[in-house]
Amino acid sequence: MVLNVILAILVLSIIVIVHEFGHFIIAKANGITVVEFSIGFGPKLLHFKKGETEYCIKALPFGGACMMLGDEYLEMNIAQSDEDDEDNLTQEQKEEKKRKLAIESGYDMEKSFASKSVWARIAVIAAGPVFNFLLAFVCAVVIVGSLGYDPCDIDVVNDNSPATEAGLQEGDVITKVNGHKVTFYRDFYFYRYYNADKTLNITFERDGKKMETTVTPEHIKQQKYQVGIMISENCTISSVSDDSPAKSAGLKSNDVIKAVNGTGMENNSQITEAITSSDGNDVIFTVSRDGNDVDITVKPKMVEVESYDVGFEVYGDRVKVSPIGTLKYSLDEVGYSVKTVIQSLGRLFTGKIGFDSLLGPVGTVSTMSEIVEESKADGGFYVFLNLMNLAALISANLGVMNLLPIPALDGGRLVFLIIEALRGKPVKREHEGVVNFIGMVLLVILMVVILFKDIMALF
């Protein structure tokens, strides 16, 4: 288990290194002095200096920094060298002290961040998120090249259903639903999840021909046997309802359902069918948990449920593609990840998903560690692919989050730089400093709350 955590921290650290390296390499390309390039934060464990840059590995392996020569670096050193007088200095005295400190330290202020053109500074700040998107693309190439992609092929069409009335057939490939592009099975799955009752205007391909139809979901109210679990992709339990048979029996979130009553499960539909057809008899779930297979017996209970049936099933089996297709669908994977992050943020702010869905570094490492453990049974190659998949998702997530116009993040700094580019002069430094300080305080509070939630979830 310790090895899994170390492996997860290593992957997370690589994501951060790539982000900071983006800032670093573009700063160097623009002639900006990088004073310190560090991974982690807190006390320095290892450090060495090469040229004008000090490279550091710090005690806490989350985060990192690319500190460039400029106001922030010089003000930090002024504060450290003269803490008693710092609050009493006027702005002019601070500027003079910065100039003297730069000279004493052997730095050329012509190579400071602030001395460069606004477009050069925009390029440096934007480079971190851009490199995260590039890393997500590289990871996607490995995954799609190895396993293929998951087209939205219709696998089953039920008799006398809305799908048959609409003329859909097995093998049809859905490419658009209600104006939303469908590249992957996941596009359709999540659209249906959040819009179950909507009429579907579907564009699909059959034998190379583009066709259109409309499917009106059938509202069904019926008695069904259920155990109280939500299942996400890859037969993984995403949540367990309170006061449910599953909760009482001991099923947990992140359990991966391998078999039901001894029959191997390959997709979510098979699991649902096995539960609903149980007639209330005990159901034995074989789940993978912490690298071990565990049998848990659950007695389903009859509940009244409402659903909207479209009459067809899509399993999302992956299909191998050509090298050109691999590049195309890898780019689509990055776009899908970016779109998912943005949509999730929207649902978070509108209350469609809860605060509990947010993960901080501790929660991310814990989740990655569990996935590594679950993948071991399939072999080292699948452990590697699962880590690559997570790295792609997290890297794209980090890229999007850093581009949000939040003070103290890259996106917040870009806002001020874009305003400067439009106005032809920078925003007053003290105004920008106040906004960034407020943003940093709020960001730290949020990080502490999420960290506390992550730690509590471990117990």
Secondary structure, 3 states (H helix, E strand, C coil): CHHHHHHHHHHHHHHHHHHHHHHHHHHHHCCCCEEEEEEEEEEEEEEEEECCEEEEEEEEEEEEEEEECCHHHHHHHHHHHCHHHHCCCCHHHHHHHHHHHHHHCCCCHHHCHHHCCHHHHHHHHHHHHHHHHHHHHHHHHHHHHHHCECCCECCEECCCCHHHHCCCCCCCEEEEECCEECCCHHHHHHHHHHCCCCCEEEEEEECCEEEEEEECCEEEEEEEEECCEEECHHHEEEEECCCCHHHHHCCCCCCEEEEECCEECCCHHHHHHHHHCCCCCCEEEEEEECCEEEEEEECCEEEEEEEEECCEECCCCCECCCHHHHHHHHHHHHHHHHHHHHHHHHHHHCCCCCHHHCCCHHHHHHHHHHHHHHHHHHCHHHHHHHHHHHHHHHHHHHHHHHHCCCCCCHHHHHHHHHHHHHHCCCCCHHHHHHHHHHHHHHHHHHHHHHHHHHHHHCC
